[in-house]
Amino acid sequence: MSNAAPLQIVIAGGGTAGWTAAAVLARFIGDAATITLVESEAIGTVGVGEATIPQIHNLIIGLGLDQAEFMAATNASFKLGIEFDGWLRPGESYIHSFGSVGRGAGLIPFRQLWLRGRSMGVATDYGDYSANVAAARAGRFALGTASATQPELAYAYHFDASLLAKLLRQYSEQRGVTRVEGMIEAVERDAQSGDIAALRLDGGRRVAGSFFIDCTGFRSLLLGDALGVPFEDWSHWLPCDTALAVPSEGGAFRPYTQSMARPAGWQWRIPLQHRTGNGHVFCSRYMSVDEASAILLANLEGKPLADPRPIRFTTGHRREFWSHNCLALGLAAGFMEPLESTSIHLVQSAIDRLLKLLPGDLSDLSAPRAAFNRLSDVEWARVRDFLILHYVANAREGEPFWDHCRAMQIPATLAGKIALFGQSGAFVREEDELFLDDSWGQVMIGQGIAPRHYSPLADNVPGEDLGPFLETLAKAARLRADAMPTHRAFIDAMMQQGVAR
């Protein structure tokens, strides 16, 4: 690497994606590269991604951020999972929690024991065996509660995305990232290689680089417009195409995200320290913006702090995430609705993949580029399948949108997972996909996919012992939650301790 020309990395666009890239690159390769970020204050950001999954800890720990300071800076709260209300049918709900559900016995997975217990009439709701679910339902939270038989609660955060971008900007600039204010008017390409050579800004300015990261949002000015990488449309599987977002005052301070099914889509509710984030994702073929806005405003828990603003989108991604010497992140790479809070994670994982594959010599990027695109294709397709599962497995009969979703043809990869699980509750994780066995199991069961049988492994536990074993696990989850402070009390104490330091 010492013989190669210095890396000149130019990030086009700020927001969460741009400043996350800047911060991570500055932290891990800042000594080997110059990093410039170009953004314009005149261009707004979408900024609705306020919920995360536990992999967000990799970012916080990797950057060396203090948790209490991070939470104070972003008005964050804790998240134990996502409640899906009405997704199977109105009046029914379940929580897709982080962490594990129950505890297996030797080689026997817990779900198989639960399935056998259900057939015997001695098992209760699947979520009863999760400490995360028990704590979420009780509105409680604590850290450091692991024991010999109970792991520490798995958790993520809700936070203000605009404040996170501000925090990461400060972090990046302190570590040498140069921010350039300006509008991108043109993208200059090398006549021979076709690589991007520079960004031309308003006022005749030019920002040259050897590697470019496109964080220009839905516009995808570099990867989409300049390099002409086409978009792969997934709206035939995920037909929602519009979101309305509005913050509101107050509301219950739950340690989980709420996702509430509506006639043509779903509504989110995300509690922060200072406000609640709300939104309505819907399909415009089945509902107008005015109708969707009325439903959203009628279901707020506090006074709205703004007018709902519509965001149009098409689910899918660019056929290549990395073309020539340009890689796209965030909305410039593609979009999947925030149903399972994957947006920020997809930015994180792409940056991690880039760090592992980016060579010091940029003269030939063909091998790392091919590997990056192949791994990204798999990651996005597996997340896509998980989202489709929520829609296709529904029993909301008589509603045109949900009837359409239930009848649509699904990817073969998802059909295979449903068939395998429906037979005896089995799941096989493939190709390092994001969501693990417990996640698929909770959503499959929550969406009414009831396995017809259970594994013969479960017969190794004597029948008279199974009921007491299951009750012991459910009781342990309840007792653990009961011993925790409320979510609000825990955060108040953390904030006070953070200020005291």
Sequence and secondary structure as in RCSB ss.txt:
>XXXX:A:sequence
MSNAAPLQIVIAGGGTAGWTAAAVLARFIGDAATITLVESEAIGTVGVGEATIPQIHNLIIGLGLDQAEFMAATN
ASFKLGIEFDGWLRPGESYIHSFGSVGRGAGLIPFRQLWLRGRSMGVATDYGDYSANVAAARAGRFALGTASATQ
PELAYAYHFDASLLAKLLRQYSEQRGVTRVEGMIEAVERDAQSGDIAALRLDGGRRVAGSFFIDCTGFRSLLLGD
ALGVPFEDWSHWLPCDTALAVPSEGGAFRPYTQSMARPAGWQWRIPLQHRTGNGHVFCSRYMSVDEASAILLANL
EGKPLADPRPIRFTTGHRREFWSHNCLALGLAAGFMEPLESTSIHLVQSAIDRLLKLLPGDLSDLSAPRAAFNRL
SDVEWARVRDFLILHYVANAREGEPFWDHCRAMQIPATLAGKIALFGQSGAFVREEDELFLDDSWGQVMIGQGIA
PRHYSPLADNVPGEDLGPFLETLAKAARLRADAMPTHRAFIDAMMQQGVAR
>XXXX:A:secstr
 TTS  EEEEEE  HHHHHHHHHHHHHHHGGGEEEEEEE TTS       B  TTHHHHHHHHT  HHHHHHHHT
 EEE EEEEESSSSTT EEEEESS  S  BTTB HHHHHHHHHHHT    GGGG HHHHHHHHTB  SS   SSS
     EEE  HHHHHHHHHHHHHHTT EEEE  EEEEEE TTT  EEEEEEGGG EEE SEEEE  GGG IIIII
IT   EEE TTTS   EEEEEEES     SSEEEEEETTEEEEEEE SS EEEEEEE TTT  HHHHHHHHHHT 
SS BSS  EEEE   EEES SEETTEEE GGGTEE  GGGS HHHHHHHHHHHHHHH  S TT  HHHHHHHHHH
HHHHHHHHHHHHHHHHHS   TT HHHHHHHHS   HHHHHHHHHHHHHS     TT SS HHHHHHHHHHTT  
 S   GGGGGS HHHHHHHHHHHHHHHHHHHHTS BHHHHHHHHHHHHHH 
